[in-house]
Amino acid sequence: MPVDYFPFLSNPSNLLKELRPKTLVSLFHSGEDHQDIPVPTLESRFRLAYNLLLAVLHLRSQNVVHGNINSSNILVFPGLNNSGQDEIGNLIEDLRHPYLTSLAQFSGNEPTPEPLSASMYRHPDDKRLLEDEAAWAYDLYSLGLVLLEIGLWAPISRLWK
């Protein structure tokens, strides 16, 4: 299929780069550079929050604890311009269909130290090591911080002191 078959791409030679999913945290306003990036509609942010909540509740119904919910582990894929989607960059990010990723218990790798950006999402009483089992309440705390980020459309690191 010829590359120019994708008229919605601003630069068809960058096909893979433009169609790559983005993390939720990469879409947030990080500070002074947010003037040129539009904030998604309130309806889209509500739908994003609702669908994330459904994903976490589905994990809970299967007795699975995620253990590392944060906006770096939520992927959003680009799509065509349909109603109910918000323009961020050249393509339209489909905020209504997020993907919760990074289930640490399924990775076969050795545990690595957690970066500060991920530890901000941890409950203050959560003193577990990486190999210990996480609790459902800690997933709810982390989800609450992600929902706050969605509401403010800013990363939690901007609020962290």
DSSP file (Angstrom, degrees, kcal/mol; ACC not computed):
  #  RESIDUE AA STRUCTURE BP1 BP2  ACC     N-H-->O    O-->H-N    N-H-->O    O-->H-N    TCO  KAPPA ALPHA  PHI   PSI    X-CA   Y-CA   Z-CA
    1    1 A M              0   0    0      0, 0.0     4,-0.0     0, 0.0     0, 0.0   0.000 360.0 360.0 360.0 128.0    0.0    0.0    0.0
    2    2 A P    >   -     0   0    0      0, 0.0     3,-1.6     0, 0.0     4,-0.1  -0.305 360.0-125.0 -65.9 149.3    1.5    3.3   -1.0
    3    3 A V  G >  S+     0   0    0      1,-0.3     3,-1.5     2,-0.2     0, 0.0   0.823 107.8  64.5 -65.2 -32.0    2.4    5.7    1.9
    4    4 A D  G 3  S+     0   0    0      1,-0.3    -1,-0.3     3,-0.0     9,-0.0   0.442  78.2  87.8 -74.7   4.5    0.3    8.5    0.3
    5    5 A Y  G <  S+     0   0    0     -3,-1.6    -1,-0.3     1,-0.2    -2,-0.2   0.666  75.0  72.8 -70.5 -17.1   -2.8    6.3    0.9
    6    6 A F    X   +     0   0    0     -3,-1.5     3,-1.6     1,-0.2    -1,-0.2  -0.714  58.2 171.1-101.4  81.7   -3.1    7.8    4.4
    7    7 A P  T 3  S+     0   0    0      0, 0.0    -1,-0.2     0, 0.0    -2,-0.1   0.680  70.8  67.6 -68.7 -16.2   -4.3   11.4    3.7
    8    8 A F  T 3  S+     0   0    0     -3,-0.1     2,-0.3     3,-0.0    -2,-0.0   0.574  81.2  93.0 -80.9  -7.6   -4.9   12.1    7.4
    9    9 A L    <   -     0   0    0     -3,-1.6     6,-0.1     1,-0.1     4,-0.0  -0.684  69.0-147.6 -85.2 137.3   -1.2   12.0    8.1
   10   10 A S  S    S+     0   0    0     -2,-0.3    -1,-0.1     1,-0.3    -2,-0.0   0.856  96.4  18.5 -71.5 -33.1    0.6   15.3    8.0
   11   11 A N  S >  S-     0   0    0      1,-0.1     3,-2.6     3,-0.1    -1,-0.3  -0.831  71.7-163.1-137.6  96.4    3.8   13.6    6.8
   12   12 A P  G >  S+     0   0    0      0, 0.0     3,-1.0     0, 0.0    -1,-0.1   0.723  87.1  67.1 -57.5 -22.8    3.1   10.2    5.3
   13   13 A S  G 3  S+     0   0    0      1,-0.3     3,-0.3     2,-0.1     4,-0.1   0.706  95.7  58.1 -70.9 -16.2    6.8    9.2    5.6
   14   14 A N  G <>  +     0   0    0     -3,-2.6     4,-2.7     1,-0.2     5,-0.3  -0.134  69.4 137.2 -99.9  36.9    6.4    9.3    9.4
   15   15 A L  H <> S+     0   0    0     -3,-1.0     4,-1.8     1,-0.2    -1,-0.2   0.906  71.5  41.1 -51.4 -54.3    3.6    6.7    9.3
   16   16 A L  H  > S+     0   0    0     -3,-0.3     4,-0.5     1,-0.2    -1,-0.2   0.871 114.9  51.9 -67.0 -36.2    4.8    4.7   12.3
   17   17 A K  H >4 S+     0   0    0      1,-0.2     3,-0.6     2,-0.2    -1,-0.2   0.916 112.8  44.1 -66.5 -42.0    5.7    7.7   14.4
   18   18 A E  H 3< S+     0   0    0     -4,-2.7    -1,-0.2     1,-0.2    -2,-0.2   0.783 115.0  47.9 -75.4 -26.9    2.3    9.4   13.9
   19   19 A L  H 3< S+     0   0    0     -4,-1.8    -1,-0.2    -5,-0.3    -2,-0.2   0.433  85.0 115.7 -93.2   0.9    0.3    6.2   14.5
   20   20 A R  S << S-     0   0    0     -3,-0.6    -3,-0.0    -4,-0.5    -4,-0.0  -0.445  72.6-110.3 -69.8 140.0    2.2    5.3   17.7
   21   21 A P        -     0   0    0      0, 0.0     2,-0.3     0, 0.0    56,-0.2  -0.325  30.3-142.1 -68.1 156.0    0.2    5.3   20.9
   22   22 A K  E     -A   76   0A   0     54,-2.8    54,-2.7    -2,-0.0     2,-0.2  -0.894  13.5-116.2-118.2 148.8    0.9    8.0   23.5
   23   23 A T  E >>  -A   75   0A   0     -2,-0.3     4,-0.6    52,-0.2     3,-0.6  -0.510  26.5-119.8 -77.4 154.0    0.9    7.8   27.2
   24   24 A L  H >> S+     0   0    0     50,-2.2     3,-1.4    47,-0.8     4,-0.7   0.891 112.8  57.9 -61.2 -39.9   -1.7    9.8   29.0
   25   25 A V  H >4 S+     0   0    0     46,-1.7     3,-0.6     1,-0.3    -1,-0.2   0.814  98.7  60.1 -63.3 -28.7    1.0   11.8   30.9
   26   26 A S  H <4 S+     0   0    0     -3,-0.6    -1,-0.3    45,-0.3    -2,-0.2   0.691 102.8  53.0 -72.5 -16.3    2.5   12.9   27.6
   27   27 A L  H << S+     0   0    0     -3,-1.4    -1,-0.2    -4,-0.6    -2,-0.2   0.640  90.0  98.0 -90.5 -16.4   -0.8   14.6   26.7
   28   28 A F  S << S-     0   0    0     -4,-0.7     2,-0.6    -3,-0.6   126,-0.2  -0.288  86.1-102.4 -72.0 156.8   -1.1   16.6   29.8
   29   29 A H        -     0   0    0    124,-1.6    -1,-0.1     1,-0.1    -2,-0.1  -0.701  33.7-168.7 -76.2 120.5   -0.1   20.3   30.1
   30   30 A S        -     0   0    0     -2,-0.6     2,-0.3   124,-0.1    -1,-0.1   0.562  51.2 -71.8 -93.2  -7.5    3.2   20.2   31.9
   31   31 A G  S >  S+     0   0    0      0, 0.0     3,-1.0     0, 0.0    -1,-0.0  -0.885 100.8   5.5 160.6-125.5    3.6   23.9   32.6
   32   32 A E  G >  S+     0   0    0     -2,-0.3     3,-0.5     1,-0.3    -3,-0.0   0.618 115.2  68.2 -73.8 -13.1    4.3   27.0   30.6
   33   33 A D  G 3  S+     0   0    0      1,-0.2     3,-0.5     2,-0.1    -1,-0.3   0.225  73.4  93.5 -90.5  16.3    4.2   25.3   27.2
   34   34 A H  G X   +     0   0    0     -3,-1.0     3,-0.7     1,-0.2    -1,-0.2   0.439  53.6  91.6 -91.6   1.6    0.4   24.5   27.3
   35   35 A Q  T <  S+     0   0    0     -3,-0.5    -1,-0.2     1,-0.2    -2,-0.1   0.864  90.3  43.8 -65.5 -34.4   -0.9   27.6   25.5
   36   36 A D  T 3  S+     0   0    0     -3,-0.5    -1,-0.2     2,-0.1    -2,-0.1   0.534  99.3  79.8 -90.8  -5.3   -0.8   26.0   22.1
   37   37 A I  S <  S-     0   0    0     -3,-0.7     2,-0.1    -4,-0.1    51,-0.1  -0.898  78.8-132.9-104.7 120.8   -2.3   22.6   23.1
   38   38 A P        -     0   0    0      0, 0.0    -2,-0.1     0, 0.0     3,-0.0  -0.408  16.5-121.1 -72.5 146.7   -6.1   22.5   23.5
   39   39 A V        -     0   0    0     -2,-0.1    48,-0.1     1,-0.1     3,-0.1  -0.703  36.0-109.2 -80.9 134.5   -7.6   21.0   26.6
   40   40 A P        -     0   0    0      0, 0.0    -1,-0.1     0, 0.0    46,-0.0  -0.198  44.0 -86.7 -60.5 157.9  -10.0   18.1   25.7
   41   41 A T     >  -     0   0    0      1,-0.1     4,-2.1    -3,-0.0     5,-0.2  -0.225  33.3-116.0 -63.0 156.0  -13.7   18.7   26.2
   42   42 A L  H  > S+     0   0    0      1,-0.2     4,-2.6     2,-0.2     5,-0.2   0.880 116.4  56.1 -61.5 -38.4  -15.2   17.9   29.6
   43   43 A E  H  > S+     0   0    0      1,-0.2     4,-2.3     2,-0.2    -1,-0.2   0.909 107.5  48.2 -60.9 -42.4  -17.3   15.2   28.0
   44   44 A S  H  > S+     0   0    0      2,-0.2     4,-2.4     1,-0.2    -1,-0.2   0.892 111.9  49.2 -66.1 -39.2  -14.2   13.5   26.6
   45   45 A R  H  X S+     0   0    0     -4,-2.1     4,-2.5     2,-0.2    -2,-0.2   0.887 110.7  50.5 -68.2 -37.7  -12.4   13.7   30.0
   46   46 A F  H  X S+     0   0    0     -4,-2.6     4,-2.8     2,-0.2    -2,-0.2   0.927 111.7  47.8 -62.6 -44.0  -15.5   12.3   31.8
   47   47 A R  H  X S+     0   0    0     -4,-2.3     4,-2.7     2,-0.2     5,-0.2   0.901 111.2  50.9 -65.1 -40.5  -15.6    9.4   29.3
   48   48 A L  H  X S+     0   0    0     -4,-2.4     4,-2.1     2,-0.2    -1,-0.2   0.941 112.9  45.7 -59.5 -48.4  -11.9    8.7   29.7
   49   49 A A  H  X S+     0   0    0     -4,-2.5     4,-2.3     1,-0.2    -2,-0.2   0.912 113.1  50.3 -62.3 -43.6  -12.2    8.7   33.5
   50   50 A Y  H  X S+     0   0    0     -4,-2.8     4,-2.2     1,-0.2    -2,-0.2   0.919 111.1  47.8 -61.8 -45.4  -15.3    6.4   33.3
   51   51 A N  H  X S+     0   0    0     -4,-2.7     4,-1.9     2,-0.2    -1,-0.2   0.850 110.7  51.6 -68.5 -33.6  -13.6    3.9   31.0
   52   52 A L  H  X S+     0   0    0     -4,-2.1     4,-2.3    -5,-0.2    -1,-0.2   0.917 109.3  50.8 -65.7 -42.2  -10.5    3.8   33.2
   53   53 A L  H  X S+     0   0    0     -4,-2.3     4,-2.6     1,-0.2    -2,-0.2   0.910 109.3  51.0 -60.8 -42.4  -12.7    3.2   36.2
   54   54 A L  H  X S+     0   0    0     -4,-2.2     4,-2.1     1,-0.2    -1,-0.2   0.887 108.8  52.0 -62.3 -38.6  -14.4    0.3   34.4
   55   55 A A  H  X S+     0   0    0     -4,-1.9     4,-1.9     2,-0.2    -2,-0.2   0.920 111.9  45.1 -64.0 -43.6  -11.0   -1.2   33.5
   56   56 A V  H  X S+     0   0    0     -4,-2.3     4,-2.3     1,-0.2    -2,-0.2   0.895 112.2  51.6 -68.9 -39.1   -9.9   -1.1   37.1
   57   57 A L  H  X S+     0   0    0     -4,-2.6     4,-2.4     2,-0.2    -1,-0.2   0.857 107.1  54.3 -65.3 -33.7  -13.2   -2.6   38.3
   58   58 A H  H  X S+     0   0    0     -4,-2.1     4,-1.1     2,-0.2    -1,-0.2   0.920 108.0  49.1 -64.8 -42.5  -12.9   -5.4   35.8
   59   59 A L  H ><>S+     0   0    0     -4,-1.9     5,-2.7     1,-0.2     3,-0.6   0.926 111.2  50.6 -59.5 -43.3   -9.4   -6.2   37.2
   60   60 A R  H ><5S+     0   0    0     -4,-2.3     3,-1.8     1,-0.2    -2,-0.2   0.891 104.9  55.9 -62.6 -40.0  -11.0   -6.2   40.7
   61   61 A S  H 3<5S+     0   0    0     -4,-2.4    -1,-0.2     1,-0.3    -2,-0.2   0.757 109.1  48.1 -65.1 -22.6  -13.8   -8.5   39.6
   62   62 A Q  T <<5S-     0   0    0     -4,-1.1    -1,-0.3    -3,-0.6    -2,-0.2   0.293 117.9-114.7 -96.4   8.1  -11.1  -11.0   38.4
   63   63 A N  T < 5 +     0   0    0     -3,-1.8     2,-0.5     1,-0.2    -3,-0.2   0.852  69.9 141.1  58.5  38.5   -9.2  -10.6   41.8
   64   64 A V      < -     0   0    0     -5,-2.7     2,-0.5    -6,-0.1    -1,-0.2  -0.943  40.3-155.3-111.3 130.1   -6.3   -9.0   40.0
   65   65 A V        -     0   0    0     -2,-0.5    40,-0.2     1,-0.2    69,-0.1  -0.916   3.0-158.3-103.1 126.7   -4.4   -6.1   41.6
   66   66 A H        -     0   0    0     -2,-0.5    38,-0.6     1,-0.1    39,-0.3   0.968  13.2-168.2 -68.9 -53.7   -2.6   -3.9   39.1
   67   67 A G  S    S+     0   0    0     68,-0.2    -1,-0.1    36,-0.1    68,-0.1   0.367  70.5  54.5  84.6  -5.2   -0.1   -2.5   41.7
   68   68 A N        +     0   0    0     34,-0.1     2,-0.5     2,-0.0     5,-0.1  -0.152  62.5 163.4-155.2  50.0    1.2    0.3   39.5
   69   69 A I        +     0   0    0     52,-0.1     2,-0.3     3,-0.1    77,-0.1  -0.637  20.9 132.5 -78.3 121.3   -1.6    2.5   38.2
   70   70 A N    >   -     0   0    0     -2,-0.5     3,-1.8    75,-0.1   -46,-0.1  -0.962  69.2 -97.3-158.2 168.2   -0.3    5.8   36.9
   71   71 A S  G >  S+     0   0    0     -2,-0.3   -46,-1.7     1,-0.3   -47,-0.8   0.600 118.0  64.9 -72.1  -9.0   -0.7    8.0   33.8
   72   72 A S  G 3  S+     0   0    0      1,-0.2    -1,-0.3   -48,-0.2    -3,-0.1   0.668  99.9  53.7 -80.0 -17.0    2.4    6.6   32.3
   73   73 A N  G <  S+     0   0    0     -3,-1.8    28,-3.3    -5,-0.1     2,-0.5   0.197  90.5  88.6-101.4  14.5    0.7    3.2   32.1
   74   74 A I  E <   - B   0 100A   0     -3,-0.6   -50,-2.2    26,-0.2     2,-0.3  -0.962  62.8-159.9-116.5 120.0   -2.3    4.4   30.2
   75   75 A L  E     -AB  23  99A   0     24,-2.8    24,-2.3    -2,-0.5     2,-0.4  -0.771   8.1-167.7-103.2 143.8   -2.1    4.4   26.5
   76   76 A V  E     -A   22   0A   0    -54,-2.7   -54,-2.8    -2,-0.3    19,-0.1  -0.999  13.6-147.1-128.0 129.2   -4.2    6.4   24.0
   77   77 A F        -     0   0    0     20,-0.4    17,-2.2    -2,-0.4    20,-0.1  -0.716  17.9-116.2 -97.4 146.1   -4.1    5.6   20.3
   78   78 A P  E     +C   93   0B   0      0, 0.0     2,-0.3     0, 0.0    15,-0.2  -0.418  39.8 169.0 -74.6 155.8   -4.5    8.1   17.5
   79   79 A G  E     -C   92   0B   0     13,-3.2    13,-1.5    -2,-0.1     2,-0.1  -0.875  36.8 -69.6-151.1-177.0   -7.5    7.9   15.2
   80   80 A L        -     0   0    0     -2,-0.3     2,-1.2    11,-0.1    11,-0.0  -0.359  63.7 -83.0 -78.5 163.6   -9.4    9.7   12.5
   81   81 A N        +     0   0    0     -2,-0.1     2,-0.3    13,-0.0    -1,-0.1  -0.556  67.0 152.8 -74.1  97.9  -11.4   12.8   13.2
   82   82 A N    >   -     0   0    0     -2,-1.2     3,-1.0     1,-0.1     2,-0.1  -0.795  53.8 -82.8-116.5 164.6  -14.8   11.5   14.5
   83   83 A S  T 3  S+     0   0    0     -2,-0.3     3,-0.1     1,-0.2    -1,-0.1  -0.396 113.9  35.8 -66.0 145.7  -17.2   13.3   16.8
   84   84 A G  T 3  S+     0   0    0      1,-0.3     2,-0.3    -2,-0.1    -1,-0.2   0.597  95.2 106.0  87.3  11.9  -16.3   12.9   20.5
   85   85 A Q    <   -     0   0    0     -3,-1.0     2,-0.4     9,-0.1    -1,-0.3  -0.915  61.3-133.8-123.7 153.6  -12.5   13.0   20.0
   86   86 A D  E     -D   93   0B   0      7,-1.1     7,-1.6    -2,-0.3     2,-0.5  -0.860  16.4-123.6-112.3 139.0  -10.1   15.7   20.8
   87   87 A E  E     +D   92   0B   0     -2,-0.4     2,-0.4     5,-0.2     5,-0.2  -0.674  35.9 162.8 -82.9 123.3   -7.4   17.1   18.6
   88   88 A I        -     0   0    0      3,-1.2     3,-0.4    -2,-0.5     2,-0.2  -0.906  65.0 -26.2-137.9 108.2   -3.9   16.9   20.1
   89   89 A G  S    S-     0   0    0     -2,-0.4     4,-0.0     1,-0.2     0, 0.0  -0.590 115.3 -33.3  85.0-151.3   -1.1   17.3   17.6
   90   90 A N  S    S+     0   0    0     -2,-0.2    -1,-0.2    -3,-0.1     2,-0.2   0.856 127.9  41.2 -78.7 -36.5   -1.6   16.3   13.9
   91   91 A L  S    S-     0   0    0     -3,-0.4    -3,-1.2   -73,-0.1     2,-0.5  -0.452  93.0 -98.7-102.3 179.7   -4.0   13.4   14.5
   92   92 A I  E     -CD  79  87B   0    -13,-1.5   -13,-3.2    -5,-0.2     2,-0.5  -0.882  29.4-138.9-102.5 125.9   -6.9   13.0   16.8
   93   93 A E  E     -CD  78  86B   0     -7,-1.6     2,-1.6    -2,-0.5    -7,-1.1  -0.733  12.9-135.9 -85.3 128.2   -6.3   11.1   20.1
   94   94 A D    >   +     0   0    0    -17,-2.2     3,-1.4    -2,-0.5   -17,-0.4  -0.630  30.6 172.9 -85.6  85.8   -9.2    8.8   20.9
   95   95 A L  T 3   +     0   0    0     -2,-1.6    -1,-0.2     1,-0.3   -10,-0.1   0.652  67.9  70.0 -70.5 -15.5   -9.4    9.7   24.6
   96   96 A R  T 3  S+     0   0    0      1,-0.2    -1,-0.3   -12,-0.2    -2,-0.1   0.585  97.5  51.5 -80.9  -7.6  -12.6    7.6   25.0
   97   97 A H  S <  S+     0   0    0     -3,-1.4   -20,-0.4   -20,-0.1    -1,-0.2  -0.604  73.3 171.6-129.3  72.2  -10.8    4.3   24.6
   98   98 A P        -     0   0    0      0, 0.0     2,-0.5     0, 0.0   -22,-0.2  -0.428  23.5-141.2 -79.5 157.4   -7.8    4.2   27.0
   99   99 A Y  E     -B   75   0A   0    -24,-2.3   -24,-2.8    -2,-0.1     2,-0.6  -0.980   6.4-146.3-121.3 120.5   -5.7    1.1   27.5
  100  100 A L  E     +B   74   0A   0     -2,-0.5   -26,-0.2   -26,-0.2     2,-0.2  -0.763  34.0 168.9 -85.5 121.8   -4.4    0.3   31.0
  101  101 A T        +     0   0    0    -28,-3.3   -28,-0.1    -2,-0.6   -29,-0.0  -0.531  31.9  66.6-122.9-175.1   -1.1   -1.4   30.7
  102  102 A S        -     0   0    0      1,-0.2     2,-1.1    -2,-0.2    -1,-0.1   0.949  44.7-175.7  66.1  58.3    2.0   -2.5   32.7
  103  103 A L    >   -     0   0    0      1,-0.2     3,-1.8    -3,-0.1     4,-0.4  -0.748  10.6-161.5 -81.6 101.8    0.8   -5.3   34.9
  104  104 A A  G >  S+     0   0    0     -2,-1.1     3,-1.2   -38,-0.6    -1,-0.2   0.779  81.7  65.2 -60.4 -30.6    4.0   -5.9   36.8
  105  105 A Q  G 3  S+     0   0    0    -39,-0.3    -1,-0.3     1,-0.3   -39,-0.0   0.714 100.5  52.3 -68.8 -17.5    3.0   -9.3   38.0
  106  106 A F  G <  S+     0   0    0     -3,-1.8     2,-0.4     2,-0.0    -1,-0.3   0.525  87.1  96.0 -95.4  -6.2    3.1  -10.6   34.5
  107  107 A S    <   -     0   0    0     -3,-1.2     0, 0.0    -4,-0.4     0, 0.0  -0.682  62.2-153.3 -85.6 138.6    6.5   -9.4   33.6
  108  108 A G        +     0   0    0     -2,-0.4    -1,-0.1     2,-0.0     2,-0.1   0.367  59.6 110.5 -89.5   5.2    9.3  -12.0   34.0
  109  109 A N  S    S-     0   0    0      1,-0.1     3,-0.1     3,-0.0    -2,-0.1  -0.334  78.8 -94.9 -79.8 160.8   12.0   -9.4   34.6
  110  110 A E        -     0   0    0      1,-0.1    -1,-0.1    -2,-0.1     2,-0.1  -0.457  51.8 -96.0 -67.4 145.4   13.8   -8.7   37.8
  111  111 A P        -     0   0    0      0, 0.0    -1,-0.1     0, 0.0    20,-0.1  -0.408  42.7-158.8 -64.5 139.5   12.2   -5.9   39.8
  112  112 A T        -     0   0    0     -2,-0.1    -3,-0.0     1,-0.1    18,-0.0  -0.833  30.8 -84.1-115.9 156.4   13.9   -2.6   39.3
  113  113 A P        -     0   0    0      0, 0.0    -1,-0.1     0, 0.0     0, 0.0  -0.295  49.4-114.5 -60.1 144.2   13.9    0.5   41.6
  114  114 A E        -     0   0    0      1,-0.1     2,-0.0     2,-0.0    16,-0.0  -0.637  25.4-123.9 -84.0 132.1   10.8    2.6   41.1
  115  115 A P    >>  -     0   0    0      0, 0.0     4,-2.0     0, 0.0     3,-0.8  -0.347  24.4-112.4 -69.9 158.0   11.3    6.1   39.7
  116  116 A L  H 3> S+     0   0    0      1,-0.3     4,-1.4     2,-0.2    -2,-0.0   0.860 115.3  62.7 -58.7 -37.1   10.0    9.1   41.7
  117  117 A S  H 34 S+     0   0    0      1,-0.2    -1,-0.3     2,-0.2     4,-0.2   0.850 109.9  39.6 -60.3 -33.8    7.4    9.8   39.0
  118  118 A A  H X4 S+     0   0    0     -3,-0.8     3,-1.2     1,-0.2    -1,-0.2   0.816 109.5  59.1 -83.3 -31.8    5.8    6.4   39.7
  119  119 A S  H >< S+     0   0    0     -4,-2.0     3,-1.4     1,-0.3    -2,-0.2   0.711  90.0  72.5 -72.2 -17.7    6.2    6.5   43.4
  120  120 A M  T 3< S+     0   0    0     -4,-1.4    -1,-0.3     1,-0.3    -2,-0.1   0.765  93.8  56.0 -63.8 -23.5    4.1    9.7   43.6
  121  121 A Y  T <  S+     0   0    0     -3,-1.2     2,-0.3    -4,-0.2    -1,-0.3   0.491  87.3 103.4 -87.1  -4.1    1.1    7.5   42.8
  122  122 A R  S <  S-     0   0    0     -3,-1.4    17,-0.1    -4,-0.2   -54,-0.0  -0.600  80.0-110.7 -84.2 139.3    1.7    5.2   45.8
  123  123 A H    >   -     0   0    0     -2,-0.3     3,-1.8     1,-0.1    -1,-0.1  -0.378  26.7-121.1 -61.8 141.6   -0.4    5.5   48.9
  124  124 A P  T 3  S+     0   0    0      0, 0.0    -1,-0.1     0, 0.0    -2,-0.0   0.797 113.5  50.8 -58.4 -29.0    1.7    6.8   51.9
  125  125 A D  T 3  S+     0   0    0      1,-0.1     2,-1.4     2,-0.0    -2,-0.1   0.518  82.5 103.4 -85.4  -4.6    1.0    3.7   53.9
  126  126 A D    <   +     0   0    0     -3,-1.8    -1,-0.1     1,-0.2    -4,-0.0  -0.643  36.2 157.4 -82.5  93.5    2.1    1.4   51.1
  127  127 A K        +     0   0    0     -2,-1.4    -1,-0.2     2,-0.0    -2,-0.0   0.184  26.0 133.6-101.7  15.0    5.5    0.3   52.3
  128  128 A R        -     0   0    0      1,-0.1     2,-0.1     2,-0.1     6,-0.0  -0.210  55.1-121.6 -68.0 155.6    5.7   -2.9   50.3
  129  129 A L    >   -     0   0    0      1,-0.1     3,-1.2     4,-0.1    -1,-0.1  -0.424  37.8 -96.6 -83.2 170.4    8.7   -3.9   48.3
  130  130 A L  T 3  S+     0   0    0      1,-0.3     4,-0.1    -2,-0.1    -1,-0.1   0.827 124.0  49.5 -62.0 -30.9    8.4   -4.5   44.6
  131  131 A E  T 3  S+     0   0    0      2,-0.1    -1,-0.3   -20,-0.1     2,-0.1   0.582  91.6  97.8 -87.5  -7.2    7.9   -8.2   45.0
  132  132 A D  S <  S-     0   0    0     -3,-1.2     2,-0.3     1,-0.1    -4,-0.0  -0.394  85.6 -97.9 -76.2 157.4    5.3   -8.0   47.7
  133  133 A E        -     0   0    0     -2,-0.1     2,-0.1     1,-0.1    -1,-0.1  -0.570  37.4-133.4 -76.9 135.5    1.6   -8.2   46.8
  134  134 A A        -     0   0    0     -2,-0.3     2,-0.3   -69,-0.1   -69,-0.1  -0.433  17.1-121.8 -83.5 162.2   -0.2   -4.9   46.5
  135  135 A A    >>  -     0   0    0     -2,-0.1     4,-1.3     1,-0.1     3,-0.6  -0.767  14.5-122.8-105.9 152.5   -3.6   -4.2   48.1
  136  136 A W  H 3> S+     0   0    0     -2,-0.3     4,-1.9     1,-0.2     3,-0.2   0.863 110.9  60.1 -59.4 -38.4   -6.8   -3.2   46.3
  137  137 A A  H 3> S+     0   0    0      1,-0.2     4,-1.9     2,-0.2    -1,-0.2   0.845 101.4  53.7 -61.6 -33.5   -7.0    0.0   48.4
  138  138 A Y  H <> S+     0   0    0     -3,-0.6     4,-2.2     2,-0.2    -1,-0.2   0.851 105.3  53.5 -71.3 -33.3   -3.7    1.2   47.0
  139  139 A D  H  X S+     0   0    0     -4,-1.3     4,-2.6    -3,-0.2    -2,-0.2   0.897 107.8  51.4 -64.4 -39.3   -4.9    0.7   43.5
  140  140 A L  H  X S+     0   0    0     -4,-1.9     4,-2.3     2,-0.2    -2,-0.2   0.897 108.6  51.0 -64.0 -39.7   -7.9    2.9   44.3
  141  141 A Y  H  X S+     0   0    0     -4,-1.9     4,-1.7     2,-0.2    -2,-0.2   0.939 112.4  46.2 -61.8 -47.4   -5.6    5.6   45.7
  142  142 A S  H  X S+     0   0    0     -4,-2.2     4,-1.9     1,-0.2    -2,-0.2   0.902 111.6  51.5 -63.0 -41.6   -3.5    5.5   42.5
  143  143 A L  H  X S+     0   0    0     -4,-2.6     4,-2.6     1,-0.2    -1,-0.2   0.896 106.0  55.9 -62.1 -40.0   -6.6    5.6   40.3
  144  144 A G  H  X S+     0   0    0     -4,-2.3     4,-1.9     1,-0.2    -1,-0.2   0.880 106.8  49.5 -59.8 -39.0   -7.9    8.6   42.3
  145  145 A L  H  X S+     0   0    0     -4,-1.7     4,-2.1     2,-0.2    -1,-0.2   0.886 110.4  50.0 -68.3 -38.1   -4.7   10.5   41.5
  146  146 A V  H  X S+     0   0    0     -4,-1.9     4,-2.2     2,-0.2    -2,-0.2   0.903 109.7  51.2 -65.4 -40.2   -5.0    9.7   37.8
  147  147 A L  H  X S+     0   0    0     -4,-2.6     4,-2.3     2,-0.2    -2,-0.2   0.872 108.1  52.6 -64.8 -36.1   -8.6   10.9   37.9
  148  148 A L  H  X S+     0   0    0     -4,-1.9     4,-2.5     2,-0.2     5,-0.3   0.915 108.3  51.0 -62.9 -42.9   -7.4   14.1   39.5
  149  149 A E  H  X>S+     0   0    0     -4,-2.1     4,-2.0     1,-0.2     5,-1.2   0.908 109.9  49.8 -60.0 -42.3   -4.9   14.5   36.6
  150  150 A I  H  <5S+     0   0    0     -4,-2.2    -1,-0.2     2,-0.2    -2,-0.2   0.912 111.3  48.9 -64.3 -42.1   -7.6   14.0   34.1
  151  151 A G  H  <5S+     0   0    0     -4,-2.3    -2,-0.2     1,-0.2    -1,-0.2   0.902 121.7  33.6 -64.4 -41.8   -9.8   16.6   35.7
  152  152 A L  H  <5S-     0   0    0     -4,-2.5    -1,-0.2     2,-0.2    -2,-0.2   0.649  98.9-137.4 -85.6 -16.3   -7.1   19.2   35.9
  153  153 A W  T  <5 +     0   0    0     -4,-2.0  -124,-1.6    -5,-0.3    -3,-0.2   0.913  70.0 105.0  51.9  49.2   -5.5   18.0   32.7
  154  154 A A  S   <S-     0   0    0     -5,-1.2    -1,-0.2  -126,-0.2    -2,-0.2  -0.983  78.4 -99.4-150.2 146.9   -2.1   18.4   34.3
  155  155 A P    >   -     0   0    0      0, 0.0     3,-1.6     0, 0.0     4,-0.5  -0.362  28.3-122.6 -69.7 150.9    0.4   15.8   35.6
  156  156 A I  G >> S+     0   0    0      1,-0.3     4,-1.1     2,-0.2     3,-1.1   0.748 107.5  73.6 -64.6 -22.8    0.4   15.1   39.4
  157  157 A S  G 34 S+     0   0    0      1,-0.3    -1,-0.3     2,-0.2  -127,-0.0   0.775  88.4  60.8 -63.9 -24.8    4.1   16.1   39.4
  158  158 A R  G <4 S+     0   0    0     -3,-1.6    -1,-0.3     1,-0.2    -2,-0.2   0.784 111.1  39.4 -69.7 -25.7    3.1   19.7   38.9
  159  159 A L  T <4 S+     0   0    0     -3,-1.1    -2,-0.2    -4,-0.5    -1,-0.2   0.584  92.7 109.9 -96.2 -13.2    1.2   19.5   42.2
  160  160 A W     <        0   0    0     -4,-1.1   -40,-0.0     1,-0.1    -3,-0.0  -0.411 360.0 360.0 -71.4 134.1    3.8   17.4   44.1
  161  161 A K              0   0    0     -2,-0.1    -1,-0.1     0, 0.0    -4,-0.0   0.339 360.0 360.0-126.3 360.0    5.8   19.1   46.8
